[in-house]
Amino acid sequence: MRYCRRRARLTQHQLGQLVGYHHSLISKWESGTRAPTARAVADLERSLSAEGTLSPLIASADEQGRPPLTPLGAVLAGPLPGGGEGPPAAPDGAADDWPDRLAPGGCPLHAADQACAVPPFGDPTQLTDRIRAAREAAAPAAAEPDLVHLVLALLDRCEYNALRSTSTTVLGTVEHVLRALAAWGEAVNAAGRSPLALVRIAANYAQLAGRLRMQRGQGALAMAWASHGLRWAEAAGDTITRVTLTTDLCTLARLDGDGPSALGYARAVAGLGGRGGWIATVAHMYQARGYAAIGDGAECRRRAALGRSALGRLSGRDLAEAPWLADGQGQLRVESAVAGGLRDLAVLTGDRATARSASEAALLALEQVPAAMIPTRLLLTLRLADCRAGAGELDAALELAGPVVEQAVAARRRTISQELAGLYDHLTGTWGGVREVRDFRERVRAAGESAGA
């Protein structure tokens, strides 16, 4: 077997990925400490172009015991949050906007430059039934490429929905598929095959589930999903997902008013990459907000400057790994973070010059928001209004916030609600006796009653 593998110019890890078995099991087979099953031998002979070479050397498959759990069993084990959201349903518009292909590099089964074809759209309930069947068969992901492509396409549509709608109703679908994926991975792992492709996909689903729980104000459940996702992403060697999940922990800590923890998670992001590149850019962004949360204005400004500078130096490889930083989206994310950090500083210090600098950054970010990204536009509009209020520009703040009050309240997203609450406190605390502010306060109250908030 070792001879055939080397002749094929494959490492043990590459062969494991090819046939759907963990590389540690490949090593045990080659060293003779374990014997593969008849099914495994057939997979190996086919993949190594060695038909008939290995099978005579193996005893009857009926005599072979079940392989032991690999270390990934501990990663996959444990209770998962959620699961009470009702049956899975398709995201709004998914049937009409179903992708024909995945983005290059979006599939863990195939080459990074391959845009895998996606089967036609189907009922998400049938999708979870297919995952259940694959779990019962302990089929490795490589044996079910169409199913994997469907799962990835559904994740793409759910993420698309979350970016463009204030609704979080896709959460039920995300968590149903996620729990099914984890069970499938456990079954594959218990059969002695590699579940790494499934673990990697589950980590991405966990990231979205955590964000949706966070938007609902369910911080404990959001933290639970982020923790599972981090373990899965680390096991799968998925640095990109580890970075994004760690930034979500920054946001959760900041929403809970825990500045030191937010800064600690931001520093952890920096530890996942080198001194430059897209990871450094993201780390600077989140550290700027973290330092602002603990009142360190000098370091907040320094990190803001470093983040802007790092964004301008990103290479093509950086942008291929982190396409959300390409073009105007990179400026949107960096300037939004800078605006948030400087605004937080201005609230702490009452410094109007800092609030004006925050306004400039918020305006730059808002100019990059596509019209369809409604939640982001609402959040940044309120942030800009709060910056204007901090700069002493009451009329400008009310002019910005006035048209979106009812929509912001009805959104019932925690990040948006927190921006609105900060603006509300700022206006009423500074200009509570002004008639226009009293009218604004009454509109917020009435909108809350109407939305049942």
C-alpha positions as CSV (number, residue, x, y, z in Angstrom):
1,M,0.0,0.0,0.0
2,R,2.8,2.4,0.9
3,Y,4.5,1.6,-2.4
4,C,1.3,2.2,-4.4
5,R,0.7,5.5,-2.6
6,R,4.3,6.8,-3.2
7,R,4.0,5.7,-6.8
8,A,0.9,7.9,-7.0
9,R,2.8,10.8,-5.5
10,L,0.4,11.2,-2.6
11,T,1.0,11.9,1.1
12,Q,-1.0,10.0,3.7
13,H,-3.1,13.0,4.3
14,Q,-3.9,13.5,0.6
15,L,-4.8,9.8,0.2
16,G,-7.0,10.0,3.3
17,Q,-8.8,13.0,1.8
18,L,-9.2,11.2,-1.5
19,V,-10.8,8.0,-0.1
20,G,-12.6,9.6,2.9
21,Y,-10.5,8.1,5.7
22,H,-8.5,9.8,8.5
23,H,-4.8,10.1,7.7
24,S,-4.0,8.4,11.1
25,L,-5.8,5.3,9.9
26,I,-3.9,5.4,6.6
27,S,-0.7,5.3,8.6
28,K,-1.9,2.4,10.7
29,W,-2.8,0.4,7.6
30,E,0.6,1.0,6.1
31,S,2.4,0.1,9.3
32,G,0.3,-3.1,9.7
33,T,-1.1,-2.2,13.1
34,R,-4.6,-2.3,11.7
35,A,-6.1,-4.0,8.7
36,P,-8.6,-2.2,6.4
37,T,-12.0,-3.5,5.6
38,A,-12.9,-4.9,2.2
39,R,-14.7,-1.7,1.3
40,A,-11.7,0.3,2.3
41,V,-9.5,-1.9,0.2
42,A,-11.7,-1.4,-2.8
43,D,-11.5,2.4,-2.3
44,L,-7.8,2.3,-2.0
45,E,-7.2,0.1,-5.1
46,R,-9.4,2.4,-7.2
47,S,-7.8,5.6,-6.0
48,L,-4.2,4.2,-6.3
49,S,-4.8,2.5,-9.7
50,A,-3.8,-0.7,-8.0
51,E,-6.8,-3.0,-8.8
52,G,-6.2,-6.5,-7.6
53,T,-2.9,-5.7,-5.8
54,L,-4.1,-5.2,-2.2
55,S,-7.2,-7.3,-1.9
56,P,-5.5,-10.7,-1.9
57,L,-3.4,-9.6,1.1
58,I,-6.5,-8.8,3.3
59,A,-8.5,-11.3,5.3
60,S,-12.2,-11.5,5.1
61,A,-13.9,-8.2,5.9
62,D,-16.3,-10.1,8.3
63,E,-13.3,-10.8,10.6
64,Q,-12.4,-7.2,10.9
65,G,-13.5,-5.3,14.0
66,R,-14.9,-1.8,13.9
67,P,-12.2,0.8,13.8
68,P,-11.8,2.8,17.1
69,L,-12.8,6.4,17.3
70,T,-10.3,8.9,16.1
71,P,-9.5,12.0,18.2
72,L,-12.1,13.9,16.2
73,G,-14.7,12.0,18.1
74,A,-14.2,14.2,21.1
75,V,-14.4,17.3,18.9
76,L,-17.8,16.3,17.5
77,A,-19.3,15.0,20.7
78,G,-21.3,17.0,23.1
79,P,-24.8,18.6,23.2
80,L,-25.6,21.3,20.7
81,P,-27.7,24.4,21.3
82,G,-30.9,25.2,19.5
83,G,-33.1,22.8,17.6
84,G,-36.5,24.2,18.7
85,E,-37.2,26.5,15.7
86,G,-39.6,24.3,13.8
87,P,-39.0,22.4,10.5
88,P,-36.4,23.7,8.1
89,A,-37.7,26.1,5.4
90,A,-36.1,27.7,2.4
91,P,-34.8,31.3,2.7
92,D,-37.0,33.9,1.0
93,G,-36.2,34.0,-2.7
94,A,-33.9,30.9,-2.6
95,A,-35.7,29.0,-5.3
96,D,-35.5,32.0,-7.7
97,D,-31.9,32.9,-6.9
98,W,-30.4,29.4,-6.5
99,P,-26.7,29.4,-7.6
100,D,-25.6,27.2,-10.5
101,R,-22.1,26.9,-9.1
102,L,-20.3,27.5,-5.8
103,A,-17.6,30.2,-5.7
104,P,-14.1,28.8,-6.4
105,G,-12.6,27.4,-3.3
106,G,-16.0,27.1,-1.6
107,C,-16.0,23.3,-1.6
108,P,-13.7,21.3,0.8
109,L,-13.9,18.3,-1.5
110,H,-12.4,19.8,-4.6
111,A,-9.6,22.0,-5.8
112,A,-9.4,25.7,-4.7
113,D,-9.8,26.9,-8.2
114,Q,-12.8,24.7,-9.0
115,A,-16.3,26.2,-9.1
116,C,-18.4,23.1,-8.3
117,A,-21.8,22.7,-9.9
118,V,-24.8,22.8,-7.7
119,P,-27.8,20.5,-8.1
120,P,-31.2,22.1,-8.6
121,F,-33.0,23.7,-5.6
122,G,-34.9,21.3,-3.4
123,D,-37.0,21.3,-0.2
124,P,-34.7,21.7,2.8
125,T,-36.7,19.0,4.6
126,Q,-35.6,16.5,1.9
127,L,-32.1,17.8,2.3
128,T,-32.0,16.9,6.0
129,D,-33.5,13.5,5.1
130,R,-30.6,12.9,2.7
131,I,-28.1,13.9,5.3
132,R,-29.7,11.5,7.7
133,A,-29.4,8.7,5.2
134,A,-25.7,9.5,4.6
135,R,-25.3,9.4,8.4
136,E,-26.9,6.0,8.7
137,A,-24.7,4.7,6.0
138,A,-21.6,6.3,7.6
139,A,-20.8,7.6,4.1
140,P,-17.8,9.9,3.9
141,A,-18.4,13.4,2.4
142,A,-16.4,12.4,-0.7
143,A,-19.0,9.8,-1.5
144,E,-21.8,12.4,-1.5
145,P,-20.5,15.4,-3.5
146,D,-23.9,16.5,-4.7
147,L,-25.3,16.5,-1.2
148,V,-22.3,18.5,0.0
149,H,-22.8,21.0,-2.8
150,L,-26.5,21.4,-1.8
151,V,-25.6,22.0,1.8
152,L,-23.0,24.6,0.8
153,A,-25.4,26.4,-1.6
154,L,-28.1,26.5,1.1
155,L,-25.6,28.1,3.5
156,D,-24.8,30.7,0.9
157,R,-28.5,31.6,0.5
158,C,-29.0,31.8,4.2
159,E,-26.0,34.1,4.6
160,Y,-27.4,36.2,1.7
161,N,-30.8,36.4,3.4
162,A,-29.2,37.4,6.7
163,L,-27.3,40.3,5.1
164,R,-30.3,41.7,3.3
165,S,-33.1,41.2,5.7
166,T,-33.7,42.2,9.3
167,S,-35.5,38.9,9.8
168,T,-33.7,36.0,11.5
169,T,-36.2,33.3,10.4
170,V,-33.5,31.3,8.6
171,L,-32.1,30.4,12.0
172,G,-34.3,27.3,12.2
173,T,-33.1,26.0,8.8
174,V,-29.4,26.7,9.7
175,E,-29.6,24.9,13.0
176,H,-31.5,21.9,11.6
177,V,-28.9,21.4,8.9
178,L,-26.1,22.0,11.4
179,R,-27.2,19.4,13.8
180,A,-27.7,16.9,11.0
181,L,-24.1,17.6,9.7
182,A,-22.6,17.1,13.2
183,A,-24.4,13.7,13.5
184,W,-23.2,12.7,10.1
185,G,-19.7,13.6,11.0
186,E,-19.9,11.6,14.2
187,A,-21.1,8.5,12.3
188,V,-18.3,8.9,9.7
189,N,-15.7,9.4,12.4
190,A,-17.0,6.3,14.3
191,A,-16.6,4.2,11.1
192,G,-12.9,5.2,11.0
193,R,-13.2,7.6,8.1
194,S,-12.2,11.2,7.9
195,P,-15.1,13.7,8.8
196,L,-12.9,16.7,8.2
197,A,-14.9,18.1,5.2
198,L,-18.1,17.8,7.2
199,V,-16.4,19.4,10.3
200,R,-15.3,22.4,8.2
201,I,-18.8,22.9,6.7
202,A,-20.3,22.6,10.2
203,A,-18.0,25.3,11.5
204,N,-19.3,27.7,8.8
205,Y,-22.9,26.9,9.7
206,A,-22.1,27.4,13.4
207,Q,-20.8,30.9,12.6
208,L,-24.0,31.9,11.0
209,A,-26.1,30.3,13.7
210,G,-24.2,32.2,16.3
211,R,-24.6,35.5,14.5
212,L,-28.3,35.0,14.2
213,R,-28.7,34.1,17.9
214,M,-26.6,37.2,18.7
215,Q,-29.0,39.3,16.6
216,R,-31.9,37.9,18.6
217,G,-30.2,39.0,21.8
218,Q,-29.5,35.4,22.8
219,G,-25.9,35.8,23.9
220,A,-25.4,32.5,25.7
221,L,-26.6,30.5,22.7
222,A,-24.5,32.6,20.3
223,M,-21.5,32.0,22.5
224,A,-22.2,28.2,22.5
225,W,-22.4,28.1,18.7
226,A,-19.2,30.2,18.4
227,S,-17.4,27.8,20.8
228,H,-18.4,24.7,18.8
229,G,-17.6,26.4,15.6
230,L,-14.1,27.4,16.8
231,R,-13.3,23.8,17.9
232,W,-14.5,22.5,14.5
233,A,-12.6,25.1,12.5
234,E,-9.4,24.4,14.4
235,A,-9.8,20.6,13.8
236,A,-10.4,21.2,10.1
237,G,-7.5,23.6,9.9
238,D,-9.8,26.4,8.7
239,T,-8.1,29.6,9.7
240,I,-10.5,31.9,7.9
241,T,-13.5,30.6,9.9
242,R,-11.4,30.7,13.1
243,V,-10.8,34.4,12.5
244,T,-14.4,35.3,11.8
245,L,-15.7,33.3,14.7
246,T,-13.2,35.0,17.1
247,T,-14.3,38.5,15.8
248,D,-17.9,37.4,16.6
249,L,-16.7,36.8,20.2
250,C,-15.3,40.3,20.2
251,T,-18.7,41.6,19.2
252,L,-20.5,39.5,21.8
253,A,-18.3,40.7,24.6
254,R,-18.6,44.4,23.5
255,L,-22.4,44.1,23.4
256,D,-22.3,42.8,26.9
257,G,-20.3,45.8,28.0
258,D,-17.1,43.7,28.6
259,G,-14.4,45.8,27.1
260,P,-11.4,43.8,28.4
261,S,-12.8,40.6,27.0
262,A,-13.5,42.2,23.6
263,L,-9.9,43.4,23.5
264,G,-8.6,40.0,24.5
265,Y,-10.5,38.3,21.7
266,A,-9.2,41.0,19.2
267,R,-5.7,40.2,20.3
268,A,-6.4,36.5,19.8
269,V,-7.3,37.3,16.2
270,A,-3.9,38.9,15.7
271,G,-2.3,35.6,16.9
272,L,-4.0,33.6,14.1
273,G,-1.9,35.3,11.4
274,G,1.4,37.1,10.7
275,R,2.3,40.7,11.0
276,G,0.6,41.6,7.7
277,G,-2.1,40.5,5.4
278,W,-5.9,40.4,5.8
279,I,-5.8,38.8,9.3
280,A,-3.7,41.7,10.6
281,T,-6.2,44.2,9.0
282,V,-9.1,42.5,10.8
283,A,-7.2,42.4,14.1
284,H,-6.4,46.1,13.9
285,M,-10.1,46.9,13.3
286,Y,-11.3,44.9,16.3
287,Q,-8.5,46.1,18.5
288,A,-9.4,49.7,17.7
289,R,-12.9,49.0,19.1
290,G,-11.5,47.0,22.0
291,Y,-9.2,49.8,23.1
292,A,-12.0,52.3,22.8
293,A,-14.2,50.1,25.1
294,I,-11.5,50.4,27.8
295,G,-11.0,54.1,27.3
296,D,-7.5,54.0,25.7
297,G,-7.9,56.7,23.1
298,A,-4.3,56.8,21.9
299,E,-4.2,53.1,21.1
300,C,-7.6,53.1,19.6
301,R,-6.5,55.8,17.1
302,R,-3.2,54.0,16.4
303,R,-5.0,50.8,15.6
304,A,-7.5,52.6,13.4
305,A,-4.6,54.1,11.4
306,L,-2.9,50.7,11.2
307,G,-6.1,49.0,10.0
308,R,-6.6,51.6,7.2
309,S,-3.0,51.3,6.1
310,A,-3.1,47.5,6.2
311,L,-6.2,47.5,4.0
312,G,-4.5,49.4,1.3
313,R,-1.6,46.9,1.2
314,L,-3.7,43.7,0.8
315,S,-2.4,41.4,-1.9
316,G,-4.5,39.5,-4.4
317,R,-4.0,36.4,-2.3
318,D,-5.4,38.2,0.7
319,L,-8.5,39.2,-1.1
320,A,-9.0,35.7,-2.5
321,E,-9.0,34.4,1.0
322,A,-11.1,37.3,2.4
323,P,-13.2,38.5,-0.5
324,W,-15.4,40.5,1.9
325,L,-12.4,43.0,2.2
326,A,-12.3,43.6,-1.6
327,D,-13.3,46.8,-3.2
328,G,-15.7,49.0,-1.2
329,Q,-16.6,46.2,1.2
330,G,-13.1,46.5,2.8
331,Q,-13.5,50.2,3.3
332,L,-17.0,49.6,4.7
333,R,-15.8,47.2,7.3
334,V,-12.7,49.2,8.4
335,E,-14.4,52.6,8.5
336,S,-17.4,51.1,10.3
337,A,-15.1,49.8,13.0
338,V,-13.2,53.1,13.2
339,A,-16.4,55.0,13.5
340,G,-17.7,52.7,16.3
341,G,-14.4,53.0,18.2
342,L,-14.1,56.8,17.9
343,R,-17.8,57.2,18.8
344,D,-17.4,55.1,21.9
345,L,-14.4,57.2,22.9
346,A,-16.4,60.4,22.3
347,V,-19.2,59.1,24.5
348,L,-16.7,58.4,27.3
349,T,-14.8,61.7,27.0
350,G,-17.4,64.1,25.7
351,D,-14.9,65.3,23.1
352,R,-16.6,66.8,20.1
353,A,-13.5,66.6,17.9
354,T,-13.4,62.9,18.4
355,A,-17.1,62.7,17.5
356,R,-16.5,64.6,14.3
357,S,-13.7,62.2,13.3
358,A,-16.1,59.3,14.0
359,S,-18.7,61.0,11.8
360,E,-16.3,61.2,8.9
361,A,-15.5,57.5,9.2
362,A,-19.2,56.5,9.6
363,L,-20.1,58.5,6.5
364,L,-17.3,56.8,4.5
365,A,-18.7,53.4,5.6
366,L,-22.3,54.3,4.9
367,E,-21.4,55.4,1.3
368,Q,-20.1,51.9,0.6
369,V,-23.2,50.0,1.8
370,P,-25.2,48.5,-1.1
371,A,-28.9,49.4,-1.0
372,A,-29.9,45.8,-0.5
373,M,-27.9,45.4,2.8
374,I,-30.8,46.8,4.9
375,P,-29.5,45.8,8.4
376,T,-26.1,47.3,7.8
377,R,-27.6,50.5,6.4
378,L,-29.9,50.9,9.4
379,L,-27.0,50.3,11.8
380,L,-24.6,52.7,10.2
381,T,-27.3,55.4,9.8
382,L,-28.0,55.3,13.5
383,R,-24.2,55.3,14.3
384,L,-23.7,58.3,12.1
385,A,-26.6,60.1,13.8
386,D,-25.0,59.3,17.2
387,C,-21.7,60.7,16.0
388,R,-23.5,63.9,14.9
389,A,-25.1,64.1,18.3
390,G,-21.7,63.7,20.0
391,A,-20.4,66.5,17.8
392,G,-23.2,68.8,19.1
393,E,-25.1,68.7,15.8
394,L,-28.6,68.0,17.0
395,D,-30.5,68.9,13.8
396,A,-28.2,66.7,11.7
397,A,-28.6,63.7,14.2
398,L,-32.4,64.0,14.1
399,E,-32.5,64.4,10.3
400,L,-30.6,61.2,9.9
401,A,-32.4,59.1,12.6
402,G,-35.9,60.3,12.0
403,P,-36.7,58.4,8.8
404,V,-35.5,55.1,10.2
405,V,-36.9,55.0,13.7
406,E,-39.8,52.7,13.1
407,Q,-37.8,50.4,10.8
408,A,-35.0,50.2,13.4
409,V,-37.3,49.3,16.2
410,A,-39.2,46.7,14.1
411,A,-35.9,45.0,13.1
412,R,-35.4,43.7,16.6
413,R,-31.8,43.0,15.9
414,R,-29.5,43.4,18.9
415,T,-26.8,45.4,17.2
416,I,-29.3,47.8,15.7
417,S,-31.2,48.1,18.9
418,Q,-28.0,48.9,20.8
419,E,-27.2,51.7,18.4
420,L,-30.7,53.1,18.7
421,A,-30.5,52.9,22.5
422,G,-27.2,54.7,22.6
423,L,-28.5,57.5,20.4
424,Y,-31.7,57.7,22.4
425,D,-29.7,58.1,25.7
426,H,-27.4,60.6,24.1
427,L,-30.2,62.8,22.8
428,T,-32.4,62.7,25.9
429,G,-29.5,63.1,28.2
430,T,-28.2,66.3,26.4
431,W,-31.3,67.8,24.9
432,G,-34.2,66.1,26.8
433,G,-36.1,69.4,27.1
434,V,-36.1,70.2,23.3
435,R,-39.4,69.6,21.6
436,E,-37.9,67.7,18.7
437,V,-36.1,65.3,21.0
438,R,-39.3,64.8,23.0
439,D,-41.1,63.9,19.7
440,F,-38.2,61.5,18.8
441,R,-38.5,59.8,22.2
442,E,-42.3,59.4,21.7
443,R,-41.8,57.9,18.3
444,V,-39.3,55.3,19.7
445,R,-41.8,54.5,22.5
446,A,-44.7,54.2,20.1
447,A,-42.7,52.0,17.7
448,G,-41.7,49.7,20.5
449,E,-45.3,49.2,21.6
450,S,-46.4,48.6,18.0
451,A,-43.6,46.0,17.5
452,G,-44.3,44.4,20.8
453,A,-40.7,45.2,22.0
